[in-house]
Amino acid sequence: MTLREDISLAIQNAMRSKDETRLRVLRLLLSAIKLADAEKGVAVDDAAILTLVQKEIKIRKDSIEGAEAAGRPEMIAQNQQEISILEIYLPKQLTEDELTSLVTEAIQEAQASSPADMGKVMKLLMPKVQGKAPNAHISQVVRNLLEK
């Protein structure tokens, strides 16, 4: 079963159980997927859907930061609940050690020696770690290891 089918099934289950929060979050995710389909002209694959899930999580984390600054605990709780719903659709996240190990392998495989080679490393690395860690964190680890 594809990720898109999982999300559609979860929407149906949320409607049956009258879980308004889950239903709202999953409908927003499905609309983002359909928008990506329209932009590309074809149905996006699971890797692209994982990227969209990560993007939605990042939006909510940014909202949490804004809510903390504004002193809005109810918004913080709502966004954390939405993040937990979205995280269900991500694969098991890599630990720091696992990510560092994969980055080191990619650096060796690309024969990279400086931050200028970051593109080569990322090209090799991204298919292996797609959805398993935030992209910003992945690039930060690559940059740190290439600067050593």
C-alpha positions, 0 to 999 in steps of 0.5 A, a space after each residue: 500500500 502506498 503512502 497516499 493510500 494510507 493517508 486516504 484510508 486514515 482520512 476515512 477512519 478519522 471521519 468514522 471516529 469523528 476525530 476532527 483534529 486528525 481529519 483536518 491535518 490529514 486533509 491538509 496533507 492530502 491537499 498538499 499532495 494533490 497540489 504537488 501532483 498538479 504542479 508536476 503533472 503526474 502523481 508524486 511518488 512516496 519520496 515526494 510525499 515524505 518531503 511534503 510530510 516533513 515540510 508540514 512538520 517544519 511549518 508546525 514547528 515554526 508555529 510552535 516557536 511563534 506561539 512560545 514567543 507570543 505566550 500561547 500554550 493552546 497553540 503550542 499544544 495543538 501544533 504538537 498534536 498535529 506534529 505527532 499525527 504527521 510523524 506517523 507517516 515518516 519512516 523511523 528517524 535516524 539517530 545522530 550516529 547512524 546519520 553521521 555514519 551514512 554521511 561519512 560513507 557518502 563523503 568517501 564514496 564521492 571522494 569529497 574533501 571540501 565544502 565545495 563538494 557538498 553537492 556531490 555528497 548530498 546527491 549520493 546521500 539523499 536517496 538513502 536518508 529521504 524522510 529519515 531525518 530533516 533535510 536541514 539537519 542532514 546538510 548541517 552534518 554534511 557541512 560539519 564533516 566536510 569542514 574538518 
